[in-house]
Amino acid sequence: MHSFLVVTGPPGAGKSTVARLLAESTPTSVLVSGDAFFGFLANGALDPWLPEAHDQNTIVTRDAAKAAGEFARGGFAVVYDGVIGPWFLETFTAATGLPELDYAVLLPPVEICQQRVTARTEHRFADLEAAAEIHRSFADGGHRGATSRP
């Protein structure tokens, strides 16, 4: 089994850029995008940053963790790019089936995150209030009752 690193933080923190660079620097690696798993939802999907999407988010995040865990057991270094807040880390870790993983939180100032969310065109998330709330949840260790994924 190889390493498993979760690169997380609020929207606009730079997760995708950092995760891609880390995956590219490792000879045998897999870059798993949590957003890709949310993209599998076809009909009836709720915006995942809404509190009422918790059950949906739990299913999608568990499935993403299971798939990523399989890559690690298969000998790949896994870099997971997604919003896995402290409030969801235990569920995510258990779903990987791995005994341990590394967890890196990127947390630039909220204003930087919001600027990045506004500037990006390749991502559908654009809710600046939700971005600020998720940022606050990461900043206080997940004690605000945040949703499981924006």
N, C-alpha and C positions, 0 to 999 in steps of 0.2 A: 504494500500500500504506500502511496505517495502522500504528499502534503495536500491540505485542503485549507484554503484561505477565503474567508468572506470579506469582501471589500464593501462596506456599507456606509450609510449616512443619509441625510435628507436629500430631497431632489435638488439638483444643481450643485452638489458637493464635489463633483469630479470623479465619482465612482467608476463610470464607464471608461474614462480616459486612463485612470490609474490601473484598473483591472486589466485592460487591454495591454498596457505596457508591461505589467508583471507577467501576464500569460506569454507574451511575445519573448520575454527574456528567459524563458524556461524551455529546454529542448523538447520535452514530452509533456505538453500541457493541454488543458481544456479550459476554455473560457465559457462559463455558463451564465447566461443573462436571465435574471429573474423576470424581466419584462417579457422575454420570449414566451414564457409559460403563461403569462396573463394574456398574451396574444392568441393563445389557443381557444380562449372563450369566444364562442360564436354568437349565440342569442341569449338574451336575458342577463347578460353580465352587468354587474353594478360597477360604478366607478370605484376602484379599489381603495381610494383615500376616504371614502365615506364610512362612518361607523357601522352602518347596517350591512356592509360588505365583509364583515369579520369572518363569517362561516365560509364564504367563497374564498377569501384570502387564505384561510387556513388550509383548505383543500389544495389550492394551487401551489402554495408555498411548500407544503409537505411533499407534493409530487416533484417539484423542482429539486428539493433537498434529496429525495430518494434517487433521482436520476444522477445528480451530481455525486452522490455517495458511491454509486456504481462505477462511475469513471475513476474515482480515487481507488476503489478496490481493484480496478483493472490495471492499476499501475500508472495512472496519469496524475500529474500535479494539477489540482483543480483550483481555479480562481473563480469565485462566485461573485457576480456583480448584481447587487439588489438591495432593497431596503429591508434589512432584517434588524429591527430595533431590539434593544435589550428586552423589551416586553414580549418578544417573539423568539428569542435566541434558544431557549430550552426546547421549544417545539421543533424548531428548525434542526437543531443538533441531533435530537432524538431521531428525526426522520431520515437523516443521512445514514444512520446505522453505523456510524464511525465512533470510535472511543473518544476522539478529540478532534478539534479543528482550531484554526487560528482565526481571529476576529479583529479586523481593523476598521475603526470608525473615522471617516473623514468629516470634519466639522468646521468648515470655514464660517466666517460671520454670516448671519442670516441675510444681510443685504447682498452679499456676493452670491449666495445661493439663489436669491430671487432674481438678481440680474441675469444669471445664467439660465434660469428657467424661462425668463422672458425672451432671451436671445436665441434659444435653440429652436430649430425648425424640424428636426428629425424625431421629436418626441411629442406625444399628444398631451402630456401633463402640463397644465399651464395655470393651475390654481395657486395664486400667490399666498392666500390666507392659509390654505392647507400646507403649503411648503413651510410657512412660518411655524405653524403648529407642530409639524413633524420635526422641524429643527429644535423647537423647545423641548419636545419629548426626548430627543437624543441628548440635548444639553443637560437635562435633569435626570438622565439615566433611565428614562422610560416610565416615569411615575405619573404621567399626565393621562394615562389611559388612551394612548394614541392608537390609531388603526394599525393593522399589520402590514400595510404596504400602500404607498401612494401610487 
